[in-house]
């Protein structure tokens, strides 16, 4: 925490924020690739389906809550927390 009279942002903080914004501006919000590459028709991309198990757990819980009779979900937000790693079962 900075003391009275000290700037809220250091020069390094500002440089890092500017660089973060530059990278965000140069990244496609849909696919996450750099626009300088993804807008070039010479590049080829192959879509792949992935599963985020955190999102999966969240969506299942939201669906179950919505299906319960009388469930009032107004204002509720569901967060996902890591609950540990499942053991790997050989075989």
Secondary structure, DSSP 8 states (H G I E B T S, - for coil): ---TTS-SS-HHHHHHHHHHHHHHHTB-TTT-SBHHHHT-TTS---------HHHHHHHHHHHHHHHSTT---TT----------------
